[in-house]
Amino acid sequence: MASDPDHPDPDAPPPAPRQLDLFCDSAGVMLEETLREEVLARRFAAAREAVDRLRRHDPQHARIGDWRCLIDRLDRASQAVGAEPCRADAAVLLRDIDAMAPIAASLLGPRAQDCLAPLWDALAHAADGLAFDPAEPRLHASFALAQLGRWQQARAVIEAEPGWRDEPGLLAPYARACERSGDAGAARGAVLAACWSQPQSAERILAAGDCPDSRLAAHWSAFCDLDLDAEADAASALATEDFPAWCLLVDPALAADAPTDIDAADADRAAAYRAAQALASKPDDLAQRRALGAAQPALLKIFLQRRRGAG
């Protein structure tokens, strides 16, 4: 009985898998590789011609539309920045980068970063000198410089921002830039200082899985797990503002990176930190122990327990 193409026999064996046409498939691979190289070289007219050749070769190619979109956006974005920094141009560039990033990743794989690097560079230029806006933190030049791995420049741009130490949105980028540029001490000092001025921001950084300083992150975890005796005075309960002093008491070597200027609004916490600074180098100083106990009894208790354990 003849088979009906519209009603295939359910008992018939499945069709044989498609055999690769080595000539046809290898030609498609070569065409797409040529297209990839033209895009990476930013030769957009040649890239459009390569897309047309790929379409003629394989009209059903699944990524033709994505290639065209990527080329058009790259071409437009490359012309978006004028001679002077401009927030509007920076915003256009950032929108294009956001739209292009997933397409570039799917088409170019690991080389997508190379594809977008000129646009991040253009964004850094467009945002150069623009004031940090917490509502649009990615329109600060430091953000684009970080994407390019220019960590020293990113740090310098943040340090040039008036009042940057009081801006929560710049704390994590600054610590990251310091750490990635090889200055772990500056990153550590910035996070510790933020425990006084921006405790909530400091908590988020210390608790994050990608905290710029693994040493501080480990200390923060131990600090959060402290179990003081139930008899401890409620006023002695430790808070984030006490973390810098606690760090010096449990890890005196941190004194080399810890802030020397005390920006704690609470006088007792400032006094406790000063005592901890002194005890980091002279742990048997009885006067400093008394000062620590007067300012923050819970910290003195922890310090003495550790001293007994170590002895």
NORSULSUL-V247530 format. One record per pair of residues at least 12 apart in sequence whose ideal C-beta (glycine too) atoms are under 6 Angstrom apart, sorted by sequence separation. I is the first residue (numbers start at 1). J is the second residue. D is the distance in Angstrom with one decimal. If there is no record, write none. Layout:
((I | J | D) (I | J | D))
This chain:
((38 | 50 | 5.3) (80 | 92 | 5.1) (127 | 139 | 5.5) (142 | 154 | 4.4) (158 | 170 | 5.3) (175 | 187 | 4.3) (80 | 93 | 5.4) (128 | 141 | 5.1) (275 | 288 | 4.7) (127 | 141 | 4.2) (191 | 205 | 5.8) (206 | 220 | 3.9) (35 | 50 | 3.9) (142 | 157 | 4.4) (175 | 190 | 5.1) (34 | 50 | 5.4) (51 | 67 | 5.1) (77 | 93 | 5.7) (141 | 157 | 4.9) (142 | 158 | 5.0) (158 | 174 | 4.8) (174 | 190 | 5.6) (175 | 191 | 5.5) (275 | 291 | 4.3) (51 | 68 | 5.8) (124 | 141 | 5.1) (275 | 292 | 3.9) (77 | 96 | 4.2) (124 | 144 | 3.8) (223 | 243 | 5.7) (272 | 292 | 5.8) (123 | 144 | 4.1) (124 | 145 | 5.2) (31 | 53 | 5.7) (97 | 119 | 5.3) (155 | 177 | 4.0) (31 | 54 | 4.7) (73 | 96 | 5.2) (154 | 177 | 4.3) (155 | 178 | 5.9) (171 | 194 | 5.3) (223 | 246 | 5.8) (272 | 295 | 4.0) (47 | 71 | 5.0) (120 | 144 | 4.9) (271 | 295 | 3.9) (272 | 296 | 4.0) (187 | 212 | 4.8) (188 | 213 | 5.1) (191 | 216 | 5.9) (255 | 280 | 4.2) (31 | 57 | 5.8) (151 | 177 | 4.7) (187 | 213 | 5.5) (44 | 71 | 5.7) (73 | 100 | 5.0) (120 | 147 | 4.6) (245 | 272 | 4.8) (249 | 276 | 5.3) (268 | 295 | 4.5) (272 | 299 | 5.7) (120 | 148 | 5.1) (188 | 216 | 5.9) (219 | 247 | 5.5) (241 | 269 | 5.0) (245 | 273 | 4.4) (248 | 276 | 4.1) (252 | 280 | 3.8) (28 | 57 | 5.9) (93 | 122 | 5.8) (132 | 161 | 5.2) (151 | 180 | 4.2) (152 | 181 | 4.8) (244 | 273 | 5.8) (28 | 58 | 5.5) (93 | 123 | 4.6) (151 | 181 | 3.8) (168 | 198 | 5.3) (171 | 201 | 5.0) (44 | 75 | 4.4) (142 | 173 | 5.7) (245 | 276 | 3.9) (137 | 169 | 4.6) (248 | 280 | 4.6) (70 | 103 | 5.0) (90 | 123 | 5.8) (93 | 126 | 5.9) (168 | 201 | 4.2) (172 | 205 | 5.2) (179 | 212 | 4.0) (134 | 169 | 5.0) (90 | 126 | 3.8) (176 | 212 | 5.0) (66 | 103 | 5.3) (89 | 126 | 4.6) (90 | 127 | 4.5) (175 | 212 | 4.4) (203 | 240 | 5.6) (86 | 126 | 5.8) (81 | 122 | 4.7) (85 | 126 | 5.6) (199 | 240 | 4.0) (77 | 119 | 5.3) (199 | 241 | 5.9) (85 | 128 | 4.6) (87 | 130 | 5.6) (81 | 125 | 6.0) (85 | 129 | 5.3) (94 | 138 | 6.0) (81 | 126 | 4.8) (195 | 240 | 5.2) (196 | 241 | 5.6) (195 | 241 | 5.8) (195 | 243 | 4.9) (90 | 139 | 5.1) (195 | 244 | 5.3) (192 | 244 | 4.5) (245 | 299 | 5.8) (249 | 303 | 4.7) (238 | 298 | 5.5) (236 | 297 | 4.7) (236 | 298 | 3.9) (192 | 258 | 5.6) (193 | 259 | 4.5) (197 | 263 | 5.4) (232 | 298 | 5.9) (192 | 259 | 5.8) (196 | 263 | 4.9) (189 | 257 | 5.2) (196 | 264 | 4.4) (188 | 257 | 4.4) (189 | 259 | 5.4) (228 | 298 | 5.9) (185 | 257 | 3.9) (40 | 114 | 6.0) (40 | 115 | 5.8))
